[in-house]
Amino acid sequence: MKRIRSLPRLPRRARDANKGDFGRVLVVGGSQGMIGAPALTANAALRGGAGLATVAVPQPIQPFVAVLCPCATFLPLPTDRVGELDASAVGQVLDCAGRCDVLAVGPGMGIGTRQQDIVRAVLGQDLPAVIDADGLNNLAKIDGWPVLRRCPLVLTPHPGEFARLTGGTVKDIQADRGGLAASAAQAWGRAGSKDAPLVCVLKGAGTVVTDGRRLYVNSTGNPGMATGGAGDVLTGLLAALIGQGLEPFEAACLAVHVHGLAGDLAAKALGEISLTTSNLLDSLPAAMKETIGR
């Protein structure tokens, strides 16, 4: 296993660049009671440098999500009379994905048959995808999901989600974070497309990034980041870096470093106890500038 200690760099932007040059991110998520999650992800994608962000959420909540991220565009997904996703939502997500560069799937999406259909469809398409939160919980309910994968894929579980994906226990996972994450990434990667990488980002103190061959352990971040929505910000940031041309493993290494640094900057200004995800999002530009230099 090769230990990685240096961070990748984003290419310098051309003076005549336009928003289409920096990636189109499609965020898929949201549900009744989870309106903030996809908004945080979209805002983080834009703060992370994405040129465009489109948010696909159930139609009844779309106007409320839009208030939280006015710089994004939207795909209202059809629902039935009780507010559950309609079967046609899957096709609409895939159609919109065809006009984007990278997908961020799962924040606040809830768990159910239609959500699992969306996750299954994402696995079978060709664009890079980041799956987090309820996207991972739905993934864990799809039997044999690794063999369905055609796309470059980054999974971003916390230990509980990783346990659901592997059948392990949180105690055992925390005792060998790097080893178990690497073994899982290697096994999952072998089962799916050999031409598309699979990266596991096992979150927590000392977040681990691995593709089964390389291992990066993050050193930024603090306990103040143990707050609702922090993972949604990481998902958007990671998708933005992939959309700007970084390979999934490189993007994940840079994303976890910048994400943790944003948390450190916010904690320095406000303290760990009162830190919220809004503060983390507000600190992303300074963290990006400190890391990338522009």
LOTORKOL-362243 format. One record per residue (C-alpha): residue number from 0; residue in three letters; x negated, y negated, z. Coordinates in Angstrom, 1 decimal. Layout:
residues N
   num   residuo     east    north       up
   NUM       Ala        X        Y        Z
...
END
This chain:
residues 294
   num   residuo     east    north       up
     0       Met      0.0      0.0      0.0
     1       Lys     -1.5     -3.3     -1.1
     2       Arg     -1.0     -6.1      1.5
     3       Ile     -0.3     -9.5     -0.2
     4       Arg     -1.4    -12.6      1.6
     5       Ser     -1.4    -15.3     -1.1
     6       Leu      1.8    -17.0     -2.4
     7       Pro      2.7    -17.5     -6.0
     8       Arg      3.1    -20.9     -7.6
     9       Leu      5.9    -22.3     -9.6
    10       Pro      4.8    -23.7    -13.1
    11       Arg      4.6    -27.4    -13.3
    12       Arg      7.7    -29.0    -14.9
    13       Ala      7.3    -30.6    -18.4
    14       Arg      8.1    -34.3    -18.6
    15       Asp     10.8    -33.6    -21.3
    16       Ala     12.5    -30.7    -19.3
    17       Asn     16.2    -30.4    -19.0
    18       Lys     18.5    -28.6    -16.5
    19       Gly     18.7    -25.6    -18.7
    20       Asp     15.0    -25.0    -18.3
    21       Phe     15.2    -24.2    -14.6
    22       Gly     17.7    -21.4    -14.4
    23       Arg     21.4    -20.9    -14.2
    24       Val     22.4    -19.2    -11.0
    25       Leu     25.8    -17.5    -10.6
    26       Val     26.8    -17.1     -7.0
    27       Val     29.5    -14.5     -6.4
    28       Gly     31.2    -14.3     -3.0
    29       Gly     33.6    -16.0     -0.7
    30       Ser     36.9    -14.9      0.9
    31       Gln     39.5    -16.2      3.3
    32       Gly     37.7    -17.2      6.4
    33       Met     34.3    -17.2      4.7
    34       Ile     34.3    -20.3      2.7
    35       Gly     31.0    -21.7      3.8
    36       Ala     28.8    -18.8      2.8
    37       Pro     28.9    -19.2     -1.0
    38       Ala     28.7    -22.9     -0.7
    39       Leu     25.5    -22.6      1.4
    40       Thr     24.0    -20.2     -1.2
    41       Ala     24.8    -22.5     -4.1
    42       Asn     23.4    -25.6     -2.3
    43       Ala     20.3    -23.7     -1.5
    44       Ala     19.9    -22.6     -5.1
    45       Leu     20.0    -26.2     -6.2
    46       Arg     17.7    -27.4     -3.4
    47       Gly     15.4    -24.6     -4.5
    48       Gly     15.1    -26.0     -8.0
    49       Ala     17.8    -24.3    -10.0
    50       Gly     19.0    -26.4    -12.9
    51       Leu     22.6    -25.2    -12.6
    52       Ala     24.7    -23.3    -10.1
    53       Thr     28.1    -21.7    -10.8
    54       Val     30.2    -20.3     -7.9
    55       Ala     32.6    -17.5     -8.5
    56       Val     35.1    -17.3     -5.6
    57       Pro     38.8    -16.3     -5.2
    58       Gln     41.0    -18.9     -6.7
    59       Pro     42.9    -19.9     -3.5
    60       Ile     39.7    -20.9     -1.8
    61       Gln     37.9    -22.5     -4.7
    62       Pro     39.0    -26.1     -4.0
    63       Phe     37.7    -25.9     -0.5
    64       Val     34.4    -24.4     -1.5
    65       Ala     34.0    -27.2     -4.1
    66       Val     34.2    -29.8     -1.4
    67       Leu     31.1    -28.3      0.3
    68       Cys     29.0    -28.1     -2.9
    69       Pro     29.9    -30.9     -5.3
    70       Cys     26.9    -30.4     -7.5
    71       Ala     28.0    -26.9     -8.6
    72       Thr     30.5    -25.7    -11.2
    73       Phe     33.1    -23.1    -10.5
    74       Leu     34.7    -19.9    -11.7
    75       Pro     38.0    -19.4     -9.8
    76       Leu     38.6    -15.6     -9.7
    77       Pro     42.2    -14.4    -10.1
    78       Thr     44.0    -12.9     -7.1
    79       Asp     47.2    -11.0     -6.4
    80       Arg     50.2    -12.3     -4.4
    81       Val     48.5    -11.5     -1.1
    82       Gly     45.2    -13.2     -2.0
    83       Glu     43.2    -10.0     -2.9
    84       Leu     41.0    -10.0     -5.9
    85       Asp     42.7     -8.9     -9.1
    86       Ala     41.1     -6.2    -11.2
    87       Ser     40.4     -8.7    -14.0
    88       Ala     37.9    -10.5    -11.7
    89       Val     35.2     -8.0    -12.5
    90       Gly     35.3     -8.8    -16.2
    91       Gln     35.4    -12.5    -15.6
    92       Val     32.2    -12.2    -13.4
    93       Leu     30.4    -10.3    -16.1
    94       Asp     31.5    -12.7    -18.8
    95       Cys     30.2    -15.7    -16.8
    96       Ala     27.0    -13.8    -16.0
    97       Gly     26.3    -13.6    -19.7
    98       Arg     25.8    -17.4    -19.7
    99       Cys     23.5    -17.4    -16.6
   100       Asp     20.0    -16.2    -15.8
   101       Val     20.3    -14.7    -12.3
   102       Leu     23.0    -13.5    -10.0
   103       Ala     23.4    -14.0     -6.2
   104       Val     26.0    -11.6     -5.0
   105       Gly     27.7    -11.1     -1.6
   106       Pro     27.8    -14.1      0.7
   107       Gly     31.2    -14.1      2.4
   108       Met     32.8    -11.8     -0.3
   109       Gly     34.4     -9.4      2.2
   110       Ile     34.6     -5.6      1.8
   111       Gly     37.0     -3.8     -0.4
   112       Thr     37.6     -1.9     -3.7
   113       Arg     37.4     -4.9     -6.0
   114       Gln     34.3     -6.2     -4.3
   115       Gln     32.7     -2.8     -4.7
   116       Asp     33.7     -2.8     -8.4
   117       Ile     31.9     -6.2     -8.8
   118       Val     28.8     -4.8     -7.1
   119       Arg     28.9     -1.7     -9.3
   120       Ala     29.2     -3.9    -12.4
   121       Val     26.3     -6.0    -11.3
   122       Leu     24.1     -3.0    -10.9
   123       Gly     24.9     -1.9    -14.5
   124       Gln     24.1     -5.2    -16.2
   125       Asp     20.6     -6.5    -17.2
   126       Leu     20.2     -9.8    -15.4
   127       Pro     18.2    -10.1    -12.2
   128       Ala     20.4    -10.0     -9.1
   129       Val     20.0    -10.8     -5.4
   130       Ile     22.4     -8.8     -3.2
   131       Asp     23.0     -9.9      0.4
   132       Ala     25.5     -9.8      3.2
   133       Asp     28.8     -8.2      2.2
   134       Gly     27.3     -7.4     -1.1
   135       Leu     25.0     -5.0      0.8
   136       Asn     27.9     -3.7      2.9
   137       Asn     29.9     -2.9     -0.3
   138       Leu     26.7     -1.4     -1.9
   139       Ala     26.4      1.0      1.1
   140       Lys     29.9      2.4      0.3
   141       Ile     29.0      3.2     -3.4
   142       Asp     27.8      6.8     -3.5
   143       Gly     24.6      7.3     -5.4
   144       Trp     24.3      3.6     -6.2
   145       Pro     20.5      3.6     -6.9
   146       Val     21.0      5.7    -10.1
   147       Leu     23.5      3.1    -11.4
   148       Arg     20.9      0.3    -11.4
   149       Arg     19.8     -1.1    -14.7
   150       Cys     18.9     -4.6    -13.5
   151       Pro     15.9     -6.1    -11.6
   152       Leu     17.2     -6.2     -8.1
   153       Val     16.4     -7.8     -4.8
   154       Leu     18.1     -6.5     -1.6
   155       Thr     17.9     -8.8      1.5
   156       Pro     19.2     -6.7      4.4
   157       His     18.9     -7.5      8.1
   158       Pro     18.2     -4.4     10.2
   159       Gly     21.8     -3.5     10.6
   160       Glu     22.5     -3.7      6.9
   161       Phe     19.4     -1.7      6.2
   162       Ala     20.6      0.9      8.6
   163       Arg     23.9      1.2      6.7
   164       Leu     22.0      1.6      3.4
   165       Thr     19.6      4.2      4.7
   166       Gly     21.5      6.0      7.4
   167       Gly     18.9      5.2     10.0
   168       Thr     19.1      3.4     13.3
   169       Val     18.2     -0.2     14.1
   170       Lys     15.8      1.0     16.8
   171       Asp     13.9      3.2     14.4
   172       Ile     13.9      0.5     11.7
   173       Gln     12.5     -2.1     14.1
   174       Ala      9.7      0.3     15.2
   175       Asp      8.4      0.7     11.6
   176       Arg      9.7     -2.2      9.5
   177       Gly      7.1     -2.2      6.8
   178       Gly      6.8      1.5      6.4
   179       Leu     10.6      2.2      6.2
   180       Ala     11.2     -0.8      3.9
   181       Ala      8.5      0.3      1.5
   182       Ser      9.7      3.9      1.5
   183       Ala     13.3      2.8      0.8
   184       Ala     12.2      0.4     -2.0
   185       Gln     10.1      3.1     -3.6
   186       Ala     12.9      5.7     -3.5
   187       Trp     15.6      3.3     -4.7
   188       Gly     13.4      2.0     -7.4
   189       Arg     12.6      5.5     -8.8
   190       Ala     16.2      6.5     -8.9
   191       Gly     17.3      3.6    -11.2
   192       Ser     15.8      1.9    -14.2
   193       Lys     12.1      2.4    -14.5
   194       Asp     11.8     -0.8    -16.4
   195       Ala     13.4     -3.0    -13.8
   196       Pro     11.8     -3.7    -10.4
   197       Leu     13.5     -3.2     -7.1
   198       Val     12.4     -5.3     -4.1
   199       Cys     13.5     -5.0     -0.5
   200       Val     13.4     -8.0      1.8
   201       Leu     13.9     -6.7      5.4
   202       Lys     14.8     -9.8      7.3
   203       Gly     13.9    -10.7     10.9
   204       Ala     10.9    -11.9     12.9
   205       Gly      8.1    -11.2     10.4
   206       Thr     10.3    -10.7      7.4
   207       Val      9.0     -7.9      5.2
   208       Val      8.9     -8.1      1.4
   209       Thr      8.1     -4.9     -0.5
   210       Asp      8.5     -3.2     -3.9
   211       Gly      7.1      0.1     -2.6
   212       Arg      3.6     -0.7     -3.9
   213       Arg      3.0     -4.1     -2.4
   214       Leu      3.8     -5.5      1.1
   215       Tyr      4.1     -9.1      2.3
   216       Val      4.8    -10.0      5.9
   217       Asn      6.0    -13.5      6.4
   218       Ser      4.6    -15.7      9.2
   219       Thr      6.9    -18.7      9.1
   220       Gly     10.2    -19.1     11.0
   221       Asn     11.4    -19.2     14.6
   222       Pro     14.3    -18.0     16.8
   223       Gly     16.4    -21.1     16.1
   224       Met     17.1    -19.6     12.6
   225       Ala     19.1    -16.8     14.3
   226       Thr     22.3    -18.7     13.3
   227       Gly     25.2    -18.0     11.0
   228       Gly     24.5    -18.8      7.3
   229       Ala     20.7    -18.7      7.4
   230       Gly     20.6    -15.6      5.2
   231       Asp     23.0    -17.3      2.7
   232       Val     20.4    -20.1      2.3
   233       Leu     17.6    -17.5      1.6
   234       Thr     19.8    -15.8     -1.0
   235       Gly     20.3    -19.0     -3.0
   236       Leu     16.6    -20.1     -2.7
   237       Leu     15.4    -16.6     -3.8
   238       Ala     17.8    -16.7     -6.8
   239       Ala     16.6    -20.1     -7.8
   240       Leu     12.9    -19.1     -7.8
   241       Ile     13.7    -16.1    -10.0
   242       Gly     15.7    -18.4    -12.3
   243       Gln     12.6    -20.6    -12.6
   244       Gly     10.5    -17.7    -14.0
   245       Leu      9.0    -15.9    -11.0
   246       Glu      9.1    -12.1    -10.9
   247       Pro     11.4    -10.8     -8.2
   248       Phe      8.6     -9.7     -5.8
   249       Glu      6.8    -13.0     -6.2
   250       Ala     10.0    -15.0     -5.8
   251       Ala     10.9    -13.1     -2.6
   252       Cys      7.5    -13.8     -1.0
   253       Leu      7.7    -17.5     -1.8
   254       Ala     11.3    -17.7     -0.7
   255       Val     10.9    -16.2      2.7
   256       His      7.9    -18.4      3.4
   257       Val      9.7    -21.6      2.3
   258       His     12.9    -20.6      4.1
   259       Gly     10.9    -20.0      7.4
   260       Leu      9.0    -23.2      7.0
   261       Ala     12.2    -25.1      6.5
   262       Gly     13.3    -23.6      9.8
   263       Asp     10.1    -24.6     11.5
   264       Leu     10.4    -28.2     10.2
   265       Ala     14.0    -28.3     11.4
   266       Ala     13.1    -26.9     14.8
   267       Lys     10.3    -29.4     15.2
   268       Ala     12.7    -32.3     14.6
   269       Leu     15.7    -30.9     16.5
   270       Gly     14.6    -28.0     18.7
   271       Glu     15.4    -24.4     18.3
   272       Ile     18.6    -24.3     20.4
   273       Ser     20.6    -26.8     18.4
   274       Leu     19.4    -25.8     14.9
   275       Thr     22.1    -25.0     12.5
   276       Thr     22.1    -23.8      8.9
   277       Ser     23.0    -27.3      7.7
   278       Asn     19.7    -28.4      9.2
   279       Leu     17.9    -25.6      7.5
   280       Leu     19.3    -26.6      4.2
   281       Asp     18.4    -30.3      4.7
   282       Ser     14.8    -29.2      5.5
   283       Leu     14.3    -27.2      2.3
   284       Pro     13.1    -30.2      0.2
   285       Ala     10.3    -30.9      2.6
   286       Ala      9.4    -27.3      2.9
   287       Met      9.3    -26.9     -0.9
   288       Lys      7.1    -30.0     -1.2
   289       Glu      4.7    -28.9      1.5
   290       Thr      4.4    -25.4     -0.1
   291       Ile      4.4    -26.3     -3.7
   292       Gly      2.9    -29.8     -3.6
   293       Arg      5.5    -31.5     -5.7
END
